[in-house]
């Protein structure tokens, strides 16, 4: 009995030490003599909260009208449950929201793009959105049906951004040397980014 409990205690101690070692080694950056690239957007800052809170009601209404966001939601027919949730929740806060689908679905209004390739759907959705709404909106928010967004916070964040500059916001992911924006969290593009 003593040997079993001492073996158990040894196992717990060794396991704990191993976990601590792995945790510590996980925080060490290994590189080629240079600092590891950590993609932070220090240049992207939201406006001062106090400035926004001190706006008059008229200024707030004007602000809401000046920052207009068109929401592009990419869906597939199999996502009907998510589709309905997006339609009944956050997409109502967009200045305009449209669903872009791989095929025409009678249950919901959508722009049908006849392909199952989500990359092609995204490209065509951006192109259609730009052609139809380039004079109405200065910001374009692309999302998936599993995305949740608070559009008012997005407008607040975009308050001091110039849509006439090529600008995007999104969660960047690195795969080898390739760095790209992951669409699952949503991608915001300025009108100038779409124009280019």
PEDA-V154078 format. One line per field, one symbol per residue. ss: DSSP state (H for helix, E for strand, C for the rest). psi: psi as a letter, one per 40 degrees, with the letter a starting at -180 (. if undefined). burial: + if it has 16 or more other C-alpha atoms within 10 Angstrom, else -. A space follows every 10 residues. Layout:
ss->???
psi->???
burial->???
This chain:
ss->CHHHHHHHHH HHHHHHHHHH HHHHHHCCCC CCCCCCCCCC CCCCCCCCHH HHHCCCHHHH HHHHHHCCEE EEEEECHHHH HHHHHHHHCH HHHCCEEEEE ECCCCCCCCC EECCCCCHHH HHHHHHHHHH HHHCCCCCEE EEEECCCCCC HHHHHHHCCC CCCCCCCEEE EEEEECCEEE EEEEEEEEEE HHHHHC
psi->dddddddddd dddddddddd ddddddehhh afeiiihhgi gdehiiihdd dddeiidddd ddddddghhh hhhhiidefd dddddddebd edeidhhihh ieihhddihi hhhgiehddd dddddddddd ddededieih hhiieeihih dddddddede iheeihhihi hiihhbehhi hhedeihhii ddddd.
burial->---------- ---------- ---------- ---------- ---------- ---------- --++--++++ ++++++---- -++--++--+ +--+++++++ ++++-----+ +++------- ++--++--++ ---+--++++ ++++++-++- +---++-++- +-+---++-+ ---------- --+-++++++ ++++--
